[in-house]
């Protein structure tokens, strides 16, 4: 008889902050964000800027899987409309334990701004 595997899902959020990015400047998570010792299943994306109506171009990548989640950087207001703040992914994505998440953001606004991203999901323990 095969061994049965039980998974305990623990709600988890991975925050990504780009503080005080000048207009027209690109910033990134260097080094990339380490997922940690458990698989992280990403289910929702939240994006907010410090300046009302601020817009960044964003690129998110699963480094271990060499998977870009968009063909090229996408404007933040197209990923998460300003009136929503958070969207469900069409399909959850599993970042394997000890893998890395790379995020790149360019401030498309006319003044310095900060970008706050939250990858919502759960840990498989």
N, CA, C and O atoms as a GROMACS GRO file, in nm:
protein
  500
    1UNK      N    1   0.084  -0.117   0.000
    1UNK     CA    2   0.000   0.000   0.000
    1UNK      C    3   0.089   0.124   0.000
    1UNK      O    4   0.187   0.130   0.074
    2UNK      N    5   0.055   0.225  -0.083
    2UNK     CA    6   0.136   0.345  -0.094
    2UNK      C    7   0.128   0.432   0.030
    2UNK      O    8   0.028   0.433   0.101
    3UNK      N    9   0.235   0.506   0.053
    3UNK     CA   10   0.239   0.596   0.168
    3UNK      C   11   0.154   0.718   0.140
    3UNK      O   12   0.165   0.778   0.033
    4UNK      N   13   0.069   0.756   0.234
    4UNK     CA   14  -0.017   0.873   0.218
    4UNK      C   15   0.055   0.996   0.271
    4UNK      O   16   0.117   0.991   0.378
    5UNK      N   17   0.047   1.106   0.196
    5UNK     CA   18   0.115   1.229   0.233
    5UNK      C   19   0.012   1.333   0.273
    5UNK      O   20  -0.084   1.357   0.200
    6UNK      N   21   0.031   1.394   0.388
    6UNK     CA   22  -0.057   1.500   0.435
    6UNK      C   23   0.016   1.633   0.423
    6UNK      O   24   0.134   1.643   0.455
    7UNK      N   25  -0.055   1.735   0.377
    7UNK     CA   26   0.003   1.868   0.364
    7UNK      C   27  -0.077   1.964   0.453
    7UNK      O   28  -0.199   1.971   0.444
    8UNK      N   29  -0.007   2.035   0.539
    8UNK     CA   30  -0.069   2.137   0.622
    8UNK      C   31  -0.041   2.270   0.555
    8UNK      O   32   0.075   2.310   0.544
    9UNK      N   33  -0.145   2.339   0.512
    9UNK     CA   34  -0.129   2.469   0.446
    9UNK      C   35  -0.136   2.580   0.549
    9UNK      O   36  -0.232   2.590   0.626
   10UNK      N   37  -0.033   2.664   0.551
   10UNK     CA   38  -0.026   2.776   0.645
   10UNK      C   39  -0.032   2.906   0.564
   10UNK      O   40   0.055   2.928   0.480
   11UNK      N   41  -0.131   2.994   0.588
   11UNK     CA   42  -0.138   3.122   0.515
   11UNK      C   43  -0.006   3.197   0.528
   11UNK      O   44   0.055   3.200   0.635
   12UNK      N   45   0.039   3.259   0.419
   12UNK     CA   46   0.169   3.324   0.419
   12UNK      C   47   0.168   3.437   0.316
   12UNK      O   48   0.101   3.427   0.213
   13UNK      N   49   0.241   3.545   0.345
   13UNK     CA   50   0.254   3.658   0.254
   13UNK      C   51   0.402   3.691   0.238
   13UNK      O   52   0.476   3.700   0.336
   14UNK      N   53   0.446   3.708   0.114
   14UNK     CA   54   0.583   3.751   0.086
   14UNK      C   55   0.576   3.898   0.043
   14UNK      O   56   0.526   3.928  -0.065
   15UNK      N   57   0.627   3.989   0.127
   15UNK     CA   58   0.622   4.131   0.092
   15UNK      C   59   0.744   4.172   0.008
   15UNK      O   60   0.854   4.121   0.027
   16UNK      N   61   0.722   4.263  -0.086
   16UNK     CA   62   0.830   4.319  -0.166
   16UNK      C   63   0.809   4.470  -0.164
   16UNK      O   64   0.704   4.520  -0.203
   17UNK      N   65   0.911   4.545  -0.119
   17UNK     CA   66   0.901   4.690  -0.110
   17UNK      C   67   1.013   4.756  -0.190
   17UNK      O   68   1.130   4.720  -0.176
   18UNK      N   69   0.975   4.852  -0.272
   18UNK     CA   70   1.072   4.936  -0.342
   18UNK      C   71   1.046   5.078  -0.290
   18UNK      O   72   0.951   5.144  -0.333
   19UNK      N   73   1.130   5.124  -0.200
   19UNK     CA   74   1.109   5.253  -0.133
   19UNK      C   75   1.180   5.366  -0.208
   19UNK      O   76   1.293   5.351  -0.253
   20UNK      N   77   1.111   5.478  -0.220
   20UNK     CA   78   1.167   5.602  -0.273
   20UNK      C   79   1.241   5.583  -0.405
   20UNK      O   80   1.359   5.617  -0.417
   21UNK      N   81   1.171   5.528  -0.505
   21UNK     CA   82   1.230   5.508  -0.638
   21UNK      C   83   1.208   5.635  -0.720
   21UNK      O   84   1.094   5.680  -0.734
   22UNK      N   85   1.315   5.691  -0.772
   22UNK     CA   86   1.305   5.814  -0.851
   22UNK      C   87   1.229   5.788  -0.980
   22UNK      O   88   1.225   5.675  -1.028
   23UNK      N   89   1.169   5.892  -1.037
   23UNK     CA   90   1.095   5.881  -1.163
   23UNK      C   91   1.186   5.826  -1.272
   23UNK      O   92   1.299   5.873  -1.288
   24UNK      N   93   1.136   5.728  -1.347
   24UNK     CA   94   1.211   5.670  -1.458
   24UNK      C   95   1.319   5.571  -1.418
   24UNK      O   96   1.390   5.520  -1.505
   25UNK      N   97   1.334   5.542  -1.290
   25UNK     CA   98   1.441   5.454  -1.243
   25UNK      C   99   1.389   5.312  -1.222
   25UNK      O  100   1.277   5.292  -1.174
   26UNK      N  101   1.472   5.212  -1.258
   26UNK     CA  102   1.439   5.071  -1.237
   26UNK      C  103   1.509   5.023  -1.110
   26UNK      O  104   1.624   5.056  -1.086
   27UNK      N  105   1.437   4.945  -1.031
   27UNK     CA  106   1.491   4.886  -0.910
   27UNK      C  107   1.457   4.738  -0.912
   27UNK      O  108   1.360   4.697  -0.976
   28UNK      N  109   1.536   4.655  -0.840
   28UNK     CA  110   1.505   4.512  -0.839
   28UNK      C  111   1.543   4.449  -0.706
   28UNK      O  112   1.614   4.509  -0.625
   29UNK      N  113   1.496   4.328  -0.685
   29UNK     CA  114   1.527   4.253  -0.563
   29UNK      C  115   1.660   4.182  -0.584
   29UNK      O  116   1.665   4.072  -0.639
   30UNK      N  117   1.765   4.246  -0.540
   30UNK     CA  118   1.898   4.187  -0.548
   30UNK      C  119   1.958   4.185  -0.409
   30UNK      O  120   1.981   4.291  -0.351
   31UNK      N  121   1.984   4.067  -0.354
   31UNK     CA  122   1.959   3.936  -0.416
   31UNK      C  123   1.810   3.906  -0.422
   31UNK      O  124   1.728   3.973  -0.359
   32UNK      N  125   1.775   3.804  -0.501
   32UNK     CA  126   1.635   3.763  -0.514
   32UNK      C  127   1.584   3.715  -0.378
   32UNK      O  128   1.662   3.679  -0.290
   33UNK      N  129   1.453   3.714  -0.361
   33UNK     CA  130   1.390   3.674  -0.236
   33UNK      C  131   1.390   3.522  -0.225
   33UNK      O  132   1.342   3.453  -0.315
   34UNK      N  133   1.445   3.469  -0.114
   34UNK     CA  134   1.449   3.325  -0.093
   34UNK      C  135   1.316   3.280  -0.033
   34UNK      O  136   1.268   3.339   0.064
   35UNK      N  137   1.257   3.176  -0.090
   35UNK     CA  138   1.127   3.126  -0.045
   35UNK      C  139   1.135   3.063   0.093
   35UNK      O  140   1.039   3.073   0.170
   36UNK      N  141   1.245   2.999   0.127
   36UNK     CA  142   1.258   2.934   0.257
   36UNK      C  143   1.242   2.784   0.248
   36UNK      O  144   1.241   2.728   0.138
   37UNK      N  145   1.228   2.717   0.362
   37UNK     CA  146   1.234   2.571   0.365
   37UNK      C  147   1.106   2.498   0.324
   37UNK      O  148   1.103   2.375   0.322
   38UNK      N  149   1.000   2.572   0.290
   38UNK     CA  150   0.874   2.508   0.250
   38UNK      C  151   0.832   2.559   0.113
   38UNK      O  152   0.866   2.670   0.074
   39UNK      N  153   0.757   2.477   0.040
   39UNK     CA  154   0.699   2.524  -0.085
   39UNK      C  155   0.604   2.640  -0.053
   39UNK      O  156   0.531   2.636   0.046
   40UNK      N  157   0.606   2.744  -0.139
   40UNK     CA  158   0.513   2.855  -0.126
   40UNK      C  159   0.421   2.852  -0.247
   40UNK      O  160   0.467   2.859  -0.361
   41UNK      N  161   0.291   2.840  -0.224
   41UNK     CA  162   0.192   2.840  -0.331
   41UNK      C  163   0.131   2.980  -0.337
   41UNK      O  164   0.060   3.022  -0.246
   42UNK      N  165   0.161   3.050  -0.446
   42UNK     CA  166   0.118   3.189  -0.466
   42UNK      C  167  -0.022   3.189  -0.526
   42UNK      O  168  -0.045   3.126  -0.630
   43UNK      N  169  -0.118   3.259  -0.462
   43UNK     CA  170  -0.256   3.257  -0.508
   43UNK      C  171  -0.313   3.395  -0.542
   43UNK      O  172  -0.404   3.406  -0.624
   44UNK      N  173  -0.260   3.502  -0.478
   44UNK     CA  174  -0.313   3.636  -0.499
   44UNK      C  175  -0.199   3.737  -0.508
   44UNK      O  176  -0.091   3.716  -0.452
   45UNK      N  177  -0.224   3.846  -0.580
   45UNK     CA  178  -0.126   3.953  -0.597
   45UNK      C  179  -0.187   4.084  -0.551
   45UNK      O  180  -0.297   4.120  -0.594
   46UNK      N  181  -0.116   4.155  -0.465
   46UNK     CA  182  -0.159   4.288  -0.421
   46UNK      C  183  -0.049   4.388  -0.456
   46UNK      O  184   0.069   4.361  -0.438
   47UNK      N  185  -0.090   4.504  -0.506
   47UNK     CA  186   0.006   4.609  -0.543
   47UNK      C  187  -0.052   4.743  -0.498
   47UNK      O  188  -0.170   4.771  -0.515
   48UNK      N  189   0.037   4.826  -0.440
   48UNK     CA  190  -0.005   4.960  -0.398
   48UNK      C  191   0.116   5.052  -0.410
   48UNK      O  192   0.230   5.009  -0.389
   49UNK      N  193   0.092   5.178  -0.444
   49UNK     CA  194   0.198   5.278  -0.448
   49UNK      C  195   0.174   5.380  -0.337
   49UNK      O  196   0.062   5.395  -0.289
   50UNK      N  197   0.280   5.449  -0.298
   50UNK     CA  198   0.267   5.552  -0.194
   50UNK      C  199   0.191   5.672  -0.249
   50UNK      O  200   0.106   5.728  -0.180
   51UNK      N  201   0.221   5.712  -0.372
   51UNK     CA  202   0.152   5.824  -0.436
   51UNK      C  203   0.023   5.773  -0.499
   51UNK      O  204   0.023   5.674  -0.572
   52UNK      N  205  -0.086   5.840  -0.471
   52UNK     CA  206  -0.214   5.802  -0.529
   52UNK      C  207  -0.204   5.803  -0.682
   52UNK      O  208  -0.163   5.904  -0.740
   53UNK      N  209  -0.242   5.694  -0.746
   53UNK     CA  210  -0.236   5.686  -0.892
   53UNK      C  211  -0.098   5.658  -0.947
   53UNK      O  212  -0.080   5.660  -1.069
   54UNK      N  213   0.000   5.633  -0.861
   54UNK     CA  214   0.135   5.601  -0.908
   54UNK      C  215   0.136   5.473  -0.990
   54UNK      O  216   0.060   5.380  -0.963
   55UNK      N  217   0.223   5.469  -1.092
   55UNK     CA  218   0.229   5.352  -1.179
   55UNK      C  219   0.374   5.308  -1.197
   55UNK      O  220   0.461   5.390  -1.226
   56UNK      N  221   0.398   5.180  -1.179
   56UNK     CA  222   0.528   5.118  -1.203
   56UNK      C  223   0.512   5.010  -1.310
   56UNK      O  224   0.402   4.956  -1.327
   57UNK      N  225   0.619   4.980  -1.382
   57UNK     CA  226   0.622   4.861  -1.466
   57UNK      C  227   0.686   4.752  -1.382
   57UNK      O  228   0.789   4.773  -1.319
   58UNK      N  229   0.624   4.633  -1.382
   58UNK     CA  230   0.665   4.525  -1.292
   58UNK      C  231   0.694   4.398  -1.371
   58UNK      O  232   0.622   4.365  -1.466
   59UNK      N  233   0.800   4.327  -1.330
   59UNK     CA  234   0.834   4.196  -1.386
   59UNK      C  235   0.859   4.103  -1.267
   59UNK      O  236   0.935   4.138  -1.177
   60UNK      N  237   0.796   3.985  -1.267
   60UNK     CA  238   0.814   3.886  -1.161
   60UNK      C  239   0.863   3.756  -1.224
   60UNK      O  240   0.814   3.715  -1.329
   61UNK      N  241   0.961   3.692  -1.158
   61UNK     CA  242   1.022   3.572  -1.215
   61UNK      C  243   1.048   3.468  -1.107
   61UNK      O  244   1.094   3.501  -0.997
   62UNK      N  245   1.020   3.342  -1.138
   62UNK     CA  246   1.060   3.228  -1.055
   62UNK      C  247   1.200   3.191  -1.102
   62UNK      O  248   1.215   3.131  -1.209
   63UNK      N  249   1.301   3.225  -1.025
   63UNK     CA  250   1.440   3.207  -1.067
   63UNK      C  251   1.473   3.059  -1.087
   63UNK      O  252   1.534   3.022  -1.187
   64UNK      N  253   1.434   2.974  -0.992
   64UNK     CA  254   1.468   2.832  -0.999
   64UNK      C  255   1.408   2.764  -1.121
   64UNK      O  256   1.471   2.677  -1.182
   65UNK      N  257   1.286   2.804  -1.158
   65UNK     CA  258   1.217   2.744  -1.270
   65UNK      C  259   1.241   2.821  -1.400
   65UNK      O  260   1.191   2.781  -1.505
   66UNK      N  261   1.316   2.931  -1.394
   66UNK     CA  262   1.339   3.020  -1.508
   66UNK      C  263   1.207   3.058  -1.575
   66UNK      O  264   1.196   3.061  -1.697
   67UNK      N  265   1.107   3.087  -1.492
   67UNK     CA  266   0.974   3.120  -1.542
   67UNK      C  267   0.944   3.267  -1.519
   67UNK      O  268   0.935   3.313  -1.405
   68UNK      N  269   0.928   3.343  -1.629
   68UNK     CA  270   0.881   3.481  -1.620
   68UNK      C  271   0.729   3.478  -1.621
   68UNK      O  272   0.670   3.403  -1.699
   69UNK      N  273   0.666   3.558  -1.537
   69UNK     CA  274   0.521   3.560  -1.531
   69UNK      C  275   0.459   3.660  -1.627
   69UNK      O  276   0.336   3.675  -1.631
   70UNK      N  277   0.541   3.729  -1.703
   70UNK     CA  278   0.493   3.815  -1.809
   70UNK      C  279   0.602   3.822  -1.916
   70UNK      O  280   0.720   3.805  -1.886
   71UNK      N  281   0.562   3.845  -2.040
   71UNK     CA  282   0.657   3.848  -2.151
   71UNK      C  283   0.756   3.963  -2.136
   71UNK      O  284   0.874   3.949  -2.168
   72UNK      N  285   0.707   4.075  -2.088
   72UNK     CA  286   0.791   4.190  -2.056
   72UNK      C  287   0.724   4.262  -1.940
   72UNK      O  288   0.613   4.226  -1.901
   73UNK      N  289   0.789   4.362  -1.885
   73UNK     CA  290   0.734   4.434  -1.771
   73UNK      C  291   0.595   4.488  -1.804
   73UNK      O  292   0.571   4.539  -1.913
   74UNK      N  293   0.504   4.476  -1.707
   74UNK     CA  294   0.365   4.518  -1.724
   74UNK      C  295   0.333   4.629  -1.624
   74UNK      O  296   0.376   4.623  -1.508
   75UNK      N  297   0.259   4.729  -1.667
   75UNK     CA  298   0.222   4.839  -1.578
   75UNK      C  299   0.140   4.785  -1.461
   75UNK      O  300   0.050   4.703  -1.479
   76UNK      N  301   0.172   4.832  -1.342
   76UNK     CA  302   0.108   4.784  -1.220
   76UNK      C  303  -0.044   4.802  -1.221
   76UNK      O  304  -0.116   4.718  -1.167
   77UNK      N  305  -0.093   4.910  -1.282
   77UNK     CA  306  -0.238   4.933  -1.285
   77UNK      C  307  -0.310   4.837  -1.380
   77UNK      O  308  -0.432   4.827  -1.376
   78UNK      N  309  -0.236   4.768  -1.466
   78UNK     CA  310  -0.295   4.665  -1.552
   78UNK      C  311  -0.294   4.529  -1.482
   78UNK      O  312  -0.378   4.444  -1.510
   79UNK      N  313  -0.199   4.509  -1.392
   79UNK     CA  314  -0.194   4.386  -1.313
   79UNK      C  315  -0.301   4.387  -1.204
   79UNK      O  316  -0.375   4.291  -1.187
   80UNK      N  317  -0.307   4.498  -1.131
   80UNK     CA  318  -0.404   4.515  -1.024
   80UNK      C  319  -0.463   4.654  -1.039
   80UNK      O  320  -0.398   4.753  -1.006
   81UNK      N  321  -0.588   4.665  -1.089
   81UNK     CA  322  -0.649   4.797  -1.106
   81UNK      C  323  -0.650   4.875  -0.975
   81UNK      O  324  -0.669   4.818  -0.868
   82UNK      N  325  -0.630   5.006  -0.984
   82UNK     CA  326  -0.619   5.092  -0.865
   82UNK      C  327  -0.735   5.079  -0.768
   82UNK      O  328  -0.716   5.095  -0.647
   83UNK      N  329  -0.856   5.049  -0.817
   83UNK     CA  330  -0.970   5.040  -0.727
   83UNK      C  331  -0.981   4.903  -0.659
   83UNK      O  332  -1.061   4.888  -0.566
   84UNK      N  333  -0.904   4.804  -0.702
   84UNK     CA  334  -0.912   4.670  -0.644
   84UNK      C  335  -0.805   4.643  -0.540
   84UNK      O  336  -0.836   4.589  -0.434
   85UNK      N  337  -0.681   4.678  -0.566
   85UNK     CA  338  -0.565   4.656  -0.479
   85UNK      C  339  -0.516   4.511  -0.477
   85UNK      O  340  -0.398   4.487  -0.450
   86UNK      N  341  -0.605   4.412  -0.505
   86UNK     CA  342  -0.562   4.272  -0.500
   86UNK      C  343  -0.641   4.192  -0.603
   86UNK      O  344  -0.760   4.216  -0.624
   87UNK      N  345  -0.575   4.096  -0.667
   87UNK     CA  346  -0.642   4.007  -0.762
   87UNK      C  347  -0.602   3.862  -0.734
   87UNK      O  348  -0.492   3.834  -0.686
   88UNK      N  349  -0.693   3.772  -0.765
   88UNK     CA  350  -0.662   3.629  -0.760
   88UNK      C  351  -0.590   3.591  -0.888
   88UNK      O  352  -0.624   3.641  -0.995
   89UNK      N  353  -0.491   3.504  -0.877
   89UNK     CA  354  -0.424   3.455  -0.997
   89UNK      C  355  -0.518   3.359  -1.070
   89UNK      O  356  -0.600   3.294  -1.007
   90UNK      N  357  -0.507   3.350  -1.203
   90UNK     CA  358  -0.594   3.257  -1.275
   90UNK      C  359  -0.568   3.112  -1.234
   90UNK      O  360  -0.656   3.026  -1.243
   91UNK      N  361  -0.444   3.087  -1.189
   91UNK     CA  362  -0.406   2.954  -1.143
   91UNK      C  363  -0.294   2.972  -1.041
   91UNK      O  364  -0.200   3.048  -1.067
   92UNK      N  365  -0.300   2.905  -0.927
   92UNK     CA  366  -0.192   2.918  -0.828
   92UNK      C  367  -0.058   2.872  -0.886
   92UNK      O  368  -0.053   2.788  -0.976
   93UNK      N  369   0.051   2.931  -0.834
   93UNK     CA  370   0.187   2.893  -0.878
   93UNK      C  371   0.265   2.846  -0.756
   93UNK      O  372   0.266   2.912  -0.653
   94UNK      N  373   0.331   2.733  -0.768
   94UNK     CA  374   0.411   2.677  -0.659
   94UNK      C  375   0.558   2.713  -0.679
   94UNK      O  376   0.622   2.671  -0.776
   95UNK      N  377   0.612   2.791  -0.583
   95UNK     CA  378   0.755   2.815  -0.576
   95UNK      C  379   0.810   2.705  -0.486
   95UNK      O  380   0.768   2.692  -0.372
   96UNK      N  381   0.902   2.627  -0.536
   96UNK     CA  382   0.958   2.518  -0.458
   96UNK      C  383   1.043   2.570  -0.343
   96UNK      O  384   1.098   2.680  -0.350
   97UNK      N  385   1.053   2.491  -0.237
   97UNK     CA  386   1.134   2.527  -0.120
   97UNK      C  387   1.274   2.567  -0.165
   97UNK      O  388   1.332   2.505  -0.255
   98UNK      N  389   1.327   2.669  -0.103
   98UNK     CA  390   1.462   2.722  -0.126
   98UNK      C  391   1.481   2.783  -0.265
   98UNK      O  392   1.594   2.814  -0.303
   99UNK      N  393   1.374   2.801  -0.341
   99UNK     CA  394   1.387   2.870  -0.469
   99UNK      C  395   1.384   3.020  -0.445
   99UNK      O  396   1.367   3.064  -0.331
  100UNK      N  397   1.401   3.098  -0.550
  100UNK     CA  398   1.407   3.244  -0.535
  100UNK      C  399   1.307   3.312  -0.626
  100UNK      O  400   1.275   3.265  -0.735
  101UNK      N  401   1.258   3.427  -0.577
  101UNK     CA  402   1.166   3.511  -0.653
  101UNK      C  403   1.238   3.641  -0.685
  101UNK      O  404   1.291   3.707  -0.595
  102UNK      N  405   1.241   3.678  -0.812
  102UNK     CA  406   1.304   3.802  -0.856
  102UNK      C  407   1.193   3.898  -0.901
  102UNK      O  408   1.105   3.860  -0.978
  103UNK      N  409   1.198   4.020  -0.852
  103UNK     CA  410   1.100   4.122  -0.890
  103UNK      C  411   1.176   4.246  -0.936
  103UNK      O  412   1.272   4.290  -0.873
  104UNK      N  413   1.130   4.300  -1.048
  104UNK     CA  414   1.190   4.421  -1.105
  104UNK      C  415   1.078   4.523  -1.121
  104UNK      O  416   0.968   4.488  -1.164
  105UNK      N  417   1.106   4.648  -1.087
  105UNK     CA  418   1.004   4.753  -1.096
  105UNK      C  419   1.067   4.883  -1.145
  105UNK      O  420   1.174   4.923  -1.099
  106UNK      N  421   0.999   4.948  -1.238
  106UNK     CA  422   1.042   5.077  -1.291
  106UNK      C  423   0.933   5.180  -1.262
  106UNK      O  424   0.816   5.157  -1.292
  107UNK      N  425   0.972   5.292  -1.203
  107UNK     CA  426   0.878   5.399  -1.171
  107UNK      C  427   0.844   5.475  -1.299
  107UNK      O  428   0.929   5.544  -1.356
  108UNK      N  429   0.720   5.461  -1.345
  108UNK     CA  430   0.675   5.530  -1.467
  108UNK      C  431   0.615   5.667  -1.439
  108UNK      O  432   0.574   5.738  -1.531
  109UNK      N  433   0.608   5.704  -1.312
  109UNK     CA  434   0.550   5.832  -1.274
  109UNK      C  435   0.645   5.948  -1.295
  109UNK      O  436   0.760   5.930  -1.336
  110UNK      N  437   0.596   6.067  -1.266
  110UNK     CA  438   0.675   6.189  -1.284
  110UNK      C  439   0.749   6.232  -1.160
  110UNK      O  440   0.820   6.333  -1.163
  111UNK      N  441   0.735   6.159  -1.049
  111UNK     CA  442   0.804   6.195  -0.926
  111UNK      C  443   0.842   6.069  -0.848
  111UNK      O  444   0.797   5.959  -0.880
  112UNK      N  445   0.924   6.087  -0.748
  112UNK     CA  446   0.967   5.976  -0.663
  112UNK      C  447   0.845   5.906  -0.603
  112UNK      O  448   0.748   5.972  -0.564
  113UNK      N  449   0.849   5.774  -0.596
  113UNK     CA  450   0.736   5.698  -0.542
  113UNK      C  451   0.787   5.568  -0.482
  113UNK      O  452   0.899   5.525  -0.510
  114UNK      N  453   0.705   5.506  -0.400
  114UNK     CA  454   0.736   5.375  -0.343
  114UNK      C  455   0.632   5.275  -0.389
  114UNK      O  456   0.515   5.309  -0.407
  115UNK      N  457   0.676   5.152  -0.408
  115UNK     CA  458   0.588   5.044  -0.454
  115UNK      C  459   0.587   4.934  -0.351
  115UNK      O  460   0.691   4.893  -0.300
  116UNK      N  461   0.467   4.886  -0.320
  116UNK     CA  462   0.450   4.778  -0.223
  116UNK      C  463   0.377   4.663  -0.292
  116UNK      O  464   0.267   4.681  -0.345
  117UNK      N  465   0.438   4.547  -0.290
  117UNK     CA  466   0.381   4.428  -0.353
  117UNK      C  467   0.368   4.322  -0.244
  117UNK      O  468   0.456   4.309  -0.158
  118UNK      N  469   0.260   4.247  -0.248
  118UNK     CA  470   0.243   4.134  -0.156
  118UNK      C  471   0.201   4.012  -0.238
  118UNK      O  472   0.100   4.015  -0.308
  119UNK      N  473   0.281   3.907  -0.227
  119UNK     CA  474   0.246   3.780  -0.290
  119UNK      C  475   0.176   3.697  -0.182
  119UNK      O  476   0.240   3.647  -0.090
  120UNK      N  477   0.046   3.683  -0.194
  120UNK     CA  478  -0.034   3.609  -0.096
  120UNK      C  479  -0.043   3.463  -0.137
  120UNK      O  480  -0.050   3.431  -0.256
  121UNK      N  481  -0.045   3.375  -0.039
  121UNK     CA  482  -0.060   3.234  -0.067
  121UNK      C  483  -0.051   3.153   0.059
  121UNK      O  484  -0.099   3.194   0.164
  122UNK      N  485   0.012   3.037   0.048
  122UNK     CA  486   0.028   2.952   0.166
  122UNK      C  487   0.154   2.866   0.154
  122UNK      O  488   0.201   2.838   0.044
  123UNK      N  489   0.205   2.827   0.269
  123UNK     CA  490   0.318   2.737   0.275
  123UNK      C  491   0.268   2.594   0.287
  123UNK      O  492   0.172   2.567   0.359
  124UNK      N  493   0.333   2.504   0.216
  124UNK     CA  494   0.303   2.362   0.231
  124UNK      C  495   0.402   2.305   0.330
  124UNK      O  496   0.522   2.301   0.303
  125UNK      N  497   0.352   2.262   0.445
  125UNK     CA  498   0.439   2.207   0.549
  125UNK      C  499   0.410   2.061   0.570
  125UNK      O  500   0.473   1.997   0.654
   0.00000   0.00000   0.00000
